[in-house]
Amino acid sequence: MLGLDHYAPFLLSAFGITLVVLVGYALYLRSRLTGLRRRAQAYSGRNVSAAAPMATTAQAASSAKGPSAP
């Protein structure tokens, strides 16, 4: 009919390459997701309230002026 016997090697290779790319991308996304989960779990396991307080921009700007003259 459409000469599928003639196009069979091309179609098989095209589908094979597509399948390999999709499986590789799925594995890549899976590894990224597990890394994000691991990082989120490590972050939530930390005691964040015990960390040193960070200066806000307002505090940093006011302390950058130095002591005020009388």
mmCIF file of the C-alpha atoms, coordinates in Angstrom:
data_MODEL
# 
_entry.id   MODEL 
# 
loop_
_atom_site.group_PDB 
_atom_site.id 
_atom_site.type_symbol 
_atom_site.label_atom_id 
_atom_site.label_alt_id 
_atom_site.label_comp_id 
_atom_site.label_asym_id 
_atom_site.label_entity_id 
_atom_site.label_seq_id 
_atom_site.pdbx_PDB_ins_code 
_atom_site.Cartn_x 
_atom_site.Cartn_y 
_atom_site.Cartn_z 
_atom_site.occupancy 
_atom_site.B_iso_or_equiv 
_atom_site.pdbx_formal_charge 
_atom_site.auth_seq_id 
_atom_site.auth_comp_id 
_atom_site.auth_asym_id 
_atom_site.auth_atom_id 
_atom_site.pdbx_PDB_model_num 
ATOM 1  C CA . MET A 1 1  ? 0.000  0.000  0.000  1.00 0.00 ? 1  MET A CA 1 
ATOM 2  C CA . LEU A 1 2  ? 2.175  2.820  1.254  1.00 0.00 ? 2  LEU A CA 1 
ATOM 3  C CA . GLY A 1 3  ? 5.403  0.948  0.856  1.00 0.00 ? 3  GLY A CA 1 
ATOM 4  C CA . LEU A 1 4  ? 5.800  0.315  4.579  1.00 0.00 ? 4  LEU A CA 1 
ATOM 5  C CA . ASP A 1 5  ? 8.296  -2.422 3.780  1.00 0.00 ? 5  ASP A CA 1 
ATOM 6  C CA . HIS A 1 6  ? 10.454 0.234  2.215  1.00 0.00 ? 6  HIS A CA 1 
ATOM 7  C CA . TYR A 1 7  ? 10.112 2.643  5.187  1.00 0.00 ? 7  TYR A CA 1 
ATOM 8  C CA . ALA A 1 8  ? 10.282 0.016  7.937  1.00 0.00 ? 8  ALA A CA 1 
ATOM 9  C CA . PRO A 1 9  ? 13.991 0.516  8.817  1.00 0.00 ? 9  PRO A CA 1 
ATOM 10 C CA . PHE A 1 10 ? 13.529 4.286  8.928  1.00 0.00 ? 10 PHE A CA 1 
ATOM 11 C CA . LEU A 1 11 ? 10.407 4.055  11.094 1.00 0.00 ? 11 LEU A CA 1 
ATOM 12 C CA . LEU A 1 12 ? 11.964 1.560  13.475 1.00 0.00 ? 12 LEU A CA 1 
ATOM 13 C CA . SER A 1 13 ? 15.086 3.649  13.908 1.00 0.00 ? 13 SER A CA 1 
ATOM 14 C CA . ALA A 1 14 ? 13.061 6.851  14.374 1.00 0.00 ? 14 ALA A CA 1 
ATOM 15 C CA . PHE A 1 15 ? 10.851 5.245  17.017 1.00 0.00 ? 15 PHE A CA 1 
ATOM 16 C CA . GLY A 1 16 ? 13.874 3.648  18.660 1.00 0.00 ? 16 GLY A CA 1 
ATOM 17 C CA . ILE A 1 17 ? 15.748 6.939  18.896 1.00 0.00 ? 17 ILE A CA 1 
ATOM 18 C CA . THR A 1 18 ? 12.632 8.674  20.214 1.00 0.00 ? 18 THR A CA 1 
ATOM 19 C CA . LEU A 1 19 ? 12.160 5.993  22.835 1.00 0.00 ? 19 LEU A CA 1 
ATOM 20 C CA . VAL A 1 20 ? 15.801 6.227  23.942 1.00 0.00 ? 20 VAL A CA 1 
ATOM 21 C CA . VAL A 1 21 ? 15.585 10.022 24.237 1.00 0.00 ? 21 VAL A CA 1 
ATOM 22 C CA . LEU A 1 22 ? 12.339 9.891  26.205 1.00 0.00 ? 22 LEU A CA 1 
ATOM 23 C CA . VAL A 1 23 ? 13.649 7.234  28.598 1.00 0.00 ? 23 VAL A CA 1 
ATOM 24 C CA . GLY A 1 24 ? 16.863 9.212  29.102 1.00 0.00 ? 24 GLY A CA 1 
ATOM 25 C CA . TYR A 1 25 ? 14.924 12.386 29.810 1.00 0.00 ? 25 TYR A CA 1 
ATOM 26 C CA . ALA A 1 26 ? 12.646 10.566 32.256 1.00 0.00 ? 26 ALA A CA 1 
ATOM 27 C CA . LEU A 1 27 ? 15.686 9.229  34.111 1.00 0.00 ? 27 LEU A CA 1 
ATOM 28 C CA . TYR A 1 28 ? 17.198 12.728 34.182 1.00 0.00 ? 28 TYR A CA 1 
ATOM 29 C CA . LEU A 1 29 ? 13.995 14.211 35.612 1.00 0.00 ? 29 LEU A CA 1 
ATOM 30 C CA . ARG A 1 30 ? 13.779 11.417 38.166 1.00 0.00 ? 30 ARG A CA 1 
ATOM 31 C CA . SER A 1 31 ? 17.325 12.088 39.372 1.00 0.00 ? 31 SER A CA 1 
ATOM 32 C CA . ARG A 1 32 ? 16.607 15.821 39.627 1.00 0.00 ? 32 ARG A CA 1 
ATOM 33 C CA . LEU A 1 33 ? 13.437 15.143 41.607 1.00 0.00 ? 33 LEU A CA 1 
ATOM 34 C CA . THR A 1 34 ? 15.169 12.804 44.037 1.00 0.00 ? 34 THR A CA 1 
ATOM 35 C CA . GLY A 1 35 ? 17.912 15.404 44.513 1.00 0.00 ? 35 GLY A CA 1 
ATOM 36 C CA . LEU A 1 36 ? 15.336 18.077 45.290 1.00 0.00 ? 36 LEU A CA 1 
ATOM 37 C CA . ARG A 1 37 ? 13.551 15.775 47.711 1.00 0.00 ? 37 ARG A CA 1 
ATOM 38 C CA . ARG A 1 38 ? 16.819 14.924 49.435 1.00 0.00 ? 38 ARG A CA 1 
ATOM 39 C CA . ARG A 1 39 ? 17.739 18.605 49.696 1.00 0.00 ? 39 ARG A CA 1 
ATOM 40 C CA . ALA A 1 40 ? 14.290 19.529 51.026 1.00 0.00 ? 40 ALA A CA 1 
ATOM 41 C CA . GLN A 1 41 ? 14.426 16.757 53.592 1.00 0.00 ? 41 GLN A CA 1 
ATOM 42 C CA . ALA A 1 42 ? 17.881 17.853 54.751 1.00 0.00 ? 42 ALA A CA 1 
ATOM 43 C CA . TYR A 1 43 ? 16.661 21.442 55.005 1.00 0.00 ? 43 TYR A CA 1 
ATOM 44 C CA . SER A 1 44 ? 13.553 20.512 56.981 1.00 0.00 ? 44 SER A CA 1 
ATOM 45 C CA . GLY A 1 45 ? 15.644 18.321 59.281 1.00 0.00 ? 45 GLY A CA 1 
ATOM 46 C CA . ARG A 1 46 ? 17.827 21.247 60.303 1.00 0.00 ? 46 ARG A CA 1 
ATOM 47 C CA . ASN A 1 47 ? 16.989 23.387 63.292 1.00 0.00 ? 47 ASN A CA 1 
ATOM 48 C CA . VAL A 1 48 ? 16.546 26.656 61.428 1.00 0.00 ? 48 VAL A CA 1 
ATOM 49 C CA . SER A 1 49 ? 15.673 28.682 64.535 1.00 0.00 ? 49 SER A CA 1 
ATOM 50 C CA . ALA A 1 50 ? 19.112 27.945 66.023 1.00 0.00 ? 50 ALA A CA 1 
ATOM 51 C CA . ALA A 1 51 ? 20.876 29.527 63.065 1.00 0.00 ? 51 ALA A CA 1 
ATOM 52 C CA . ALA A 1 52 ? 22.540 32.900 63.478 1.00 0.00 ? 52 ALA A CA 1 
ATOM 53 C CA . PRO A 1 53 ? 20.142 35.751 62.777 1.00 0.00 ? 53 PRO A CA 1 
ATOM 54 C CA . MET A 1 54 ? 20.651 37.470 59.462 1.00 0.00 ? 54 MET A CA 1 
ATOM 55 C CA . ALA A 1 55 ? 20.707 41.242 59.289 1.00 0.00 ? 55 ALA A CA 1 
ATOM 56 C CA . THR A 1 56 ? 17.930 42.795 57.273 1.00 0.00 ? 56 THR A CA 1 
ATOM 57 C CA . THR A 1 57 ? 18.662 45.523 54.763 1.00 0.00 ? 57 THR A CA 1 
ATOM 58 C CA . ALA A 1 58 ? 17.380 48.187 57.128 1.00 0.00 ? 58 ALA A CA 1 
ATOM 59 C CA . GLN A 1 59 ? 19.732 47.026 59.879 1.00 0.00 ? 59 GLN A CA 1 
ATOM 60 C CA . ALA A 1 60 ? 22.662 46.824 57.490 1.00 0.00 ? 60 ALA A CA 1 
ATOM 61 C CA . ALA A 1 61 ? 22.037 50.345 56.158 1.00 0.00 ? 61 ALA A CA 1 
ATOM 62 C CA . SER A 1 62 ? 21.685 51.901 59.599 1.00 0.00 ? 62 SER A CA 1 
ATOM 63 C CA . SER A 1 63 ? 24.795 50.208 60.946 1.00 0.00 ? 63 SER A CA 1 
ATOM 64 C CA . ALA A 1 64 ? 26.804 51.176 57.851 1.00 0.00 ? 64 ALA A CA 1 
ATOM 65 C CA . LYS A 1 65 ? 26.534 54.861 58.793 1.00 0.00 ? 65 LYS A CA 1 
ATOM 66 C CA . GLY A 1 66 ? 28.535 54.308 61.947 1.00 0.00 ? 66 GLY A CA 1 
ATOM 67 C CA . PRO A 1 67 ? 27.974 56.118 65.239 1.00 0.00 ? 67 PRO A CA 1 
ATOM 68 C CA . SER A 1 68 ? 25.954 59.268 64.961 1.00 0.00 ? 68 SER A CA 1 
ATOM 69 C CA . ALA A 1 69 ? 27.596 62.510 66.052 1.00 0.00 ? 69 ALA A CA 1 
ATOM 70 C CA . PRO A 1 70 ? 25.880 64.405 68.939 1.00 0.00 ? 70 PRO A CA 1 
# 
